Structure formats: C-alpha cells, structure tokens
Amino acid sequence: MTIAGKKVRKLGRGYHLREYKELTNKKQIERLPLPDEGVIPLLQHLGETAEPTVPVGERVHPGQPIGNLDQYWSAPVHSSVAGTVTAIEPRLTDSGYEVNSVVIAVDKERSEFYPPIQRDHRPMQVDELKEAIRWAGAVGMGGGACPTYINVNLDEPVETLVLNGAECEPFLTCDQRQMLEYADELIGGAEIMMRVIGATKCYIGIEVNKADAIEVLAGRLNGRADIEVVPLQTKYPMGYKKNIIKAVTGRTPPQGARSSEVGCIVKNIGTAITTFNSVVYGKSCFERVVTVSGPGTVRRPGNYLVKVGTPIGHILEHVGVDTGSLAGHKVIMGGPMTGAAQMSLDVPVIKKTTGILVMPPSHVESQDTANPAPCIRCGKCAEHCPIYLNPGLLSVFAERGDYPTAADWKLDQCAECGICSYVCPSRRPVTQLLLKAKPEVKRIVKERRRRARARG
C-alpha cells in the first residue's frame, strides 16, 4: 500500500482501536477564551519543581518567567497571561498530587502575546539555539514532558531525527490539526532540531488515517532529501518510541537502550513547533493545542489553543458541557488509553496536556484494582503486547510482590500503553498492577546493572 507515492510502514503487535477522530479531525484550531484565574504549576516536566521567581502582588505578562531552578533536570515556567499574582501555593494537578503553583488573577484586556523578536535561525550558532530552547521551557508536548533542552543537549551527533506525528490514541487530533495548520513551523522546527543534534536526516512519521496531513507536508517538502514524510499503518501504539523508530528506520533499539544508541532521537511534532516558536519568535512554552472531545457529551468538540494554567472546568463550560451533570462520567486528561481520570475540574492544563475527554457512563467500565480477578492464562495480552512481553504473567508477579522475578521477565520495559487491560476478558487491571510494581522493578534492574559494572 502506498500513499502520496510512499510505501506505508507497518507495526508488528498492537491493536486496532475504534478511533473517534471524526468528532474533531476537521475542526480548525480555535483560540479558547481566557479564564478569570490562571493556575500555573511550577512542575510541568520530568525533573525537579521550579522555584517561584515572582512575589505575590506582582503584575506579570504573557511569556514572563515566573519559575526557574538552577538544576539540569528542570525547566523554566512562564506566565501564560497578564494579571496579578494572588497566591503561590500547592494546587491539585493532573497527577492527582498538589504542586506548588503560581495563581494569577487574569487581566483579559492585556493578555495578548506580541513576539519580542523575529529572527532567522539559520545563521545562529548551535549554543544559541540550545539556549533559546532551554529558556523557553520547552518540553515533550506529546505527553512525555521531558525538557527538550535535555533531549537535544548531546555529547555526540545523532544522525536521525524522528518526528512523531502518529497520534495513535483515539479521539486526539491536536497533532493532526497542527500538521495541517502549522506545517511551515513544523518544518522549521525540524531544521532547528537537526542542527542541534547533528542529524543529517529527519523522518516525519504519520498514520495513514491522517492522509491530509501526509499530503500537506509532502507538498511543502517538495521532494527534499533531508526531511521525509513516512506514512504509517494505523495501529495502536504506533507512536510509542521504539515502534516508530522500527517502522521508519528499520532499527530496533535493544531492551533498556536509549534511542540515541541506535542513532535516533524521537520528538513529538508539537515539540518541533514549540522549538521553532521559541527560537524564531522568542515565545516561551505557555500555551498549547488541546483536543476537547467525547462521545455525545461535548456539544462543541474541537481543537483549542489553550493557555497553560486554564482550569479544565472553564474549558468544558466553553464547549457546552453541563459540568453540574457529570455523575458517572469520567473526565480524562490525555488520551483514553494512557491519560488520567480527574477528580476535580479545577485541575489546570499544563504543557503536556494533549486532550480533555468526557466519557459518558456507557463508555466507562470499571476494573476492581483492590480485588483483581484472576488471570485465566488466555494469552490475549501477550498476543497484542507491542513490546513482546507477557503482561498477564507479569501482573501475577506484581500482585504477589515478586519484583525480582518480574525484573527477570522485563517488566521495566513495559510501554504503559494499556492494551493488556483493554483486551483482558476477565477485566483484570493488568496495566495498573504493572504500573504499581514498575518503580520497584526499575530499582532492582538499576542495582543489578550497578553490580555488573562493579564486577567489570
């Protein structure tokens, strides 16, 4: 099979999920109205929580730094709005934990962002590009939230950049719309990232259910040899890092290896666009495109440009959801397979928020995590696991607390894709059991590697 004259690359194991993308994939990006109050967590990335750099009572403007930490594993945080800082206090986030946050009373008349600069990135030195990325607080916008500066700050060149436009989870179309509407920024971001990591080739992997995005980007590139669009089979989880590397390059990262060890760096297309904006326009990472959707409950599903710090309740009210009648519904931040159900509508959008989904009772099926049903050894989870693990067996080890044996069977390599729970006929919470055990298993694996190095 070919599309736009290019052969479609396939995924091995995985699962064909109902997509629900037709609810929003034709909806152009709209700017969401501002909330009355912005709540901006100082931890929106992997690593350490930033320290506030503004006091209560200070007036701030869009793009102004409001949090920073002089540590490598952190990222600056910026105000997304104009207004007055009314509090710096712990507030609930999508993780279910409270995080120290800057609370801002929004001045809706002064919250427009005007780019302070516009520059040609091509003459810039690599160190200048890295500093612009670091200052902007850019992170993985596909949900990973690793500071982009850390990903691209390498000692040795990496020959291949892979941009992940698979967007394989149901409902989500924010990446698809950005590829269509911000194609030039995406290509510019790819060029910047290639220079920073020393890459000579960039592949943009896009599932074939986004044929419009494939055609638009292929047309913009017009046969360029250094940047190439690669059509991908529509199958979940095609966007998982190891899967997309294998699909577009043919390389298979060994278990436990970093992608750079096979000459690749993988970044989300939203991260590339954010990189372009940070370098060319001096725009920090303070807003993002979010898909707001759900079967039957959301009156105006779509893709919205949302300020970081906007409470999800404000967003749902704007799209026609009766927030007082959500009993039995699940409100999920992220995708339905890897996202997290929320306990409060006061939780704010952060840099990594890809979607806000309202799932009605007919689409909600509970699994008893306190008293899991027994594994019936049917093998369905192993049949579909994209990492070629045996999740059912691993869940038994996890349930027993047998972490060393779970480590022997590579539980630490779990992609956390959720397929095992989705296909389990016993409705056993396989993914949750693995997630609960994973930190201890990773600790064991790390200690084993340390001992192996000590033995020489």
N, C-alpha and C positions, 0 to 999 in steps of 0.2 A: 504494500500500500504506500502511495506517495501523496503528499500534499504540498502545494506551492513548489512542485518539482523536486521535493526532498523525501527521502525514504523515512518512514515512521519507525522509530526505535521502540522496542518493547521491554516490558518489565517481566521478570520471572514470576515469583509468587506475589500475591497480593489479592485484592478483592474488588469486584465491580460493584460500586455503591450507587444507589439512586442519587442523582446529582442535585436536583432542586435549583440549579443555577439559572434556569429560565425565569425565576422570580426577579432577578436583578441584573442579568448579564447585558441587557440592552439599555439599562438606566445609566445615563451620563452622571458623572460626579457632580454633586451639588454641595455648596458650602452650607454647613449647618449653622443656624443662628446661635449666638453666644449665650451661655448660661449667666445667671446672676452671680454665681460664685464658682471660682475655679479651685480645684484641689489638686495640687501638683506634688506627687510623691517624690522624695529625694532618692528613691531606689526604683529605677525602671530598667535595670540592666543586670546582667550577671556580674557579681562582684560586690564591692563594699558600698554602703549607703553614703551618699554625698552629705557634706555638712552645709547648712544654710549660709549664704553669703549676704543676705539682706535681713534687716531687723523688722519686727512688727511696726507698722506705721509708715514704712517706706512706699513711695509710689514707684511702680515698675512699668515697663513697656514690653511689647512683644519682642522676643529674641534676647532679652536681657538675662545674663547668667544670674541664677538665684541659688545655685547649689554647686559645690565642687569638693573634691578631695584629692590631696596630693598623694595618690596611690595609683599604681599601674592598673589594677583591676577595679576601675571605677569609670564613670563618665559624667561630664558636666550636665547639669539640668538647667533649663531656661524657662522663663515665663512665656506662656502662650498668649497672654492677654495684657492689656493695660489695666491698671487698677491699683488698689491699695492693699498691702499685706495686712490681713486682720489677725492672723494666728500662724504659729509654727508649732504643730502638734501631731501626735500619732493619729492617722486616719486609716480606715479599712481599705485594702486594695484587692485586686482580683485573686491574689494568692490565698485570701482568707485571713491574712495577718495584717496587723496595723503597722504602718510605716510612717516615720516622721515626714510630714508634708507641709508645704507652704500653701496657706489658704489665702485667696485673693478675692476681694470684692471687685467685680468686673466693671470697668468703665467702657460701656458698649460703644460710645461715640469715638473712642480713641484707640481701638484695638486693631486697626488695620496695620499690616506689616508692610513697610516700604524697604526694599532691598538697599542696604547701605552701600553696596558696591556692585559692579558688574565687570568681570574680568575674563580674559581669555586664559583658559587653564593650560594651553599647550606650551607656552614658554616657561611656565612655573617649574621650579625645582621639586624633586620628589619630597624633600623635607618640608617644603612649603605646603604641598598637597596633604601630607600626613598631619601637619599641624592644623590645617583647616578642618580636616575630618575629626580630629580629636576635640578641637574647640567646639564644634557643632554638637557634640554629644551624640553622634550618630550611632545607632545600634542595629542589630539584625531585625529588620522590620517584618520578617515572616513569622515571628513568634519566638525565635531563639534569644534575642535581646543581648547577644554578646557584643560588647563595644567594638565597633567597626575598626577603630584605630588598632586594637589588639590583633584582629584578624589579618590586617594588611601590613603590620609592622614586623616584617620578616628579616631574618639574617641573610637568607639566600633567596634568589629569584625562584618563583614558581611559574612554570611555563604555561599553565592553562587556567583561565578564569571560567567558571561555570555559573551563569545566572539562572536562578531557579524561577521560572515562570509557569511551573506545572500547576500550582494552585489546585491540588488534588482533593481537598476536603469538600464535601457537599456544602451547598449554599454560598460559599465565599466566592466573590467575583471582584474584589477590590484590586487585585493584581491585574486581572484581565482588563479592567477599565483603565488602569494606569498605563498598561502597554499600548492601548489604543489612543489615549488622550495625551500621554506624556512620552511619546516614542522618542523624540529628539533628546529629551533629558535623560532617558534611559540609555541611549547610545552614548551620550556624552559621559554619563557616569561610568559606563563600561570602559571607555577610553581612559578615564582617570584611574580607575582601579587597576587596569592593565599596566599602566605606567608605574604605579606604586609598587605592585608585586613583581614587576619584571616579566609579565606574561607576554607571549607572542601570539596567543590565540584565545578567543572568547567564544563560548557556545552559549546561546540563549535557549534553554530547553522549555518547550511549551506543549502542553497536552493538546491533542487534536480537537477536543471539544471547544477550543478557542481558535478556530480556523481564521477568524477575522484578525486576531492579534498576530498570528503567524504571517498572514498576508501583508498586513501593515508594516511590520518590522522588516520582513524580507524585501518589501518595496523600498523602504527607507535605506536599507543597507546596499541595495542595488549591486549585489554580487561581490561585495567586499570580501577579501580573503581572510582578513584577521578577525572579523566578527561574523558568526554564522548562526542562523536560526535552525534549531533541530526540533522537528515535530516528534512528540512522544505519545505512546499509547495512553489512552485514558484508563487508568487503573490505580487505585489507591494502594500503597502510599508512594506513588511515583516521585513525589517531591522530597522524600527522605534522602539525605545527603549521599549515602552510599549508592542508593538506587539510581539517582540521576547521574552520578559520576559514571556508573557502569553503562547506563543507557547511552550517554552522549559521547563517551570516550572509549568504552570497551575495557577500561581499567577497573580492577576490583580491589578496593582498599582492604588489606588484611584486618581481621578482627583485632580491635584495640588500637589500630593505627590511625593517625590523623590523615585527613585528605591530602595535606601537603606532601606526605610521604609518597604519594603516587603522582605528584606533580600537579595537583589541583587545589584551587580554593573555590568554595561554593558560597554564593551570596544571593539573597533574595532580590528580585527586581526592584522592590520598593527601597531597598538599601542603596542600590545603584542610583536611583533617582534622588534620594536624600543626599548622597555623596556629591552629585552634580550641583544641587542647590547650595550645599554648604561651601563648596569651592568657588563656584562662579558668582553666587549672589550673597555670600556671607550669611546665609539663612540657617539658623540652628534648627535642631530637630524638635519642634514644638507642636507640630500638627501632623495628621496622617489621614489616609483614606480608610474608611471602615465600612464594611458591608453590614447593613441592618436588614434582617430578613426573618422569616419564619412562616410555616405553612398556615395560612388563614387568619393569623392573629394580627400581623403587622399590616396596616392599611396602605401605607406608602413605603414598601420595601425599596431599597436603593443603595447607592454607594455615596457616602457623605464624607466631605473633608471636615474633619473634626479637630478642634483644639485639644491638645493634651490637657487633662485636668477636668474635662467636661463630665459631669455625672451621667451614668447610663440612664437614669430616670428622666433626665432632661431630653436625652436623645429619643427615648421611647415615646414620650409625650409628643414630640415633634412629628414622629412618623405615624401617629394615630393610634397608639396602644393605650388602652384604658389601664393605667398602672394600678388602679384600685381593684382590678378584677383578674388578678393573675394567680389566684389559688389553684394549685395543681399544675401550673405551668413551670417550666424551667427557663430561666434566663441565663444564657451561656455566653461567656466572653471567649472569643476564638471560634474554632470550628467545632462541629458536633462530635468529632472523634477524639480530638486532643485538647479541646477547650475545657473551661472550668465553669460549673454552675455557680451562680452567685447568690449570696444570702441577703444582699442589700442592693437597692437601686441607687444608693449614694456612692457606690464604688466608681472611681473616675477612669476614663480612657487613659491609657499610657502609651508609650512609644510602640510597644509590640502588639497592641490590640488590632487584630485583623477583622474581627466581626463581633456583632452583638445579635444573638439569635434568641427568638422567643419560641419555645417549643410547647405546643398545647398538650393536654393530658393524653390525647390519642397517640402522641409521638414520644411519650415518656414511659419507659419501662424500668422499674426499679430492680436492683440486684442486692441481695442480702449480704452486706460485707461483714456483718457481725457473726453470722452463722452460714458460711458459704455452702452451697450444695456440693456434694461430692463430684469429683471428676469421674466421668464414665468411660474414659480412655477411648473416645471415638476418633481422635486424631484430627478433627477438623481444624483446630487452631494450628497444629503443626503443618497441615496441608497448605494453609494460606500465609503463614508467617513469612514476611519478606526477608527476614534475617536468617531463615533456616534454623530456627530454634524449635524446641518442644515446649511451648508455653504451658500446656496442661501439666506436664511433669514438673516444670519449674515452679508452678503455682503450688503444687503439693509440697515441694521442699520449702517454699516460702511460708506456707501455712504452718508447717512443723517447726519453723525456726532453724532449719538445717541449712544455714547460709554457706558453709564450706562446700557442701555438695552442689548447691545452687551455683556457686562460683565455678566449680568444675564443669558445669553444664552451660556456662557462658551467660548467665542471667544479666551480667553487667552490660552485655551488648544489645539488650532489648531496645527497640526503636520507640517504644511507648506509643505505638500507632493505634492501639485499641481494637485491632481486628480480632484478636483472640476472644475478647469479651463479646464482641458483636456476633461472632459465628457460633458461640458455645450454646448447644441445645439445652444444657442444664441451667443456663443463665447464671453461670458461675462468674464472679467478679475477678476474672483472671488478671486483667491489667492492673487493677487496684492492688491485688496481692503482690504482683511483681514490683510495682512502684514502692510499696511499703518496704519490701526487702532490699531494694536496689542500693540504697546508701550503705548498708552494712556489707553487702556483697562487694561493692566497689572498694570499700575499705580493705577487705580481705585480699582482693586482687592486687591492690596497690602495695600491701605489705608483702605479698608473695613476690612481686617484682623487685621490691627493695632487697629482699633476702637473696634473690637470684643474682642481682648485681653485686651484692657483697661477696657472694661465693665466686664471682668472676666468671 
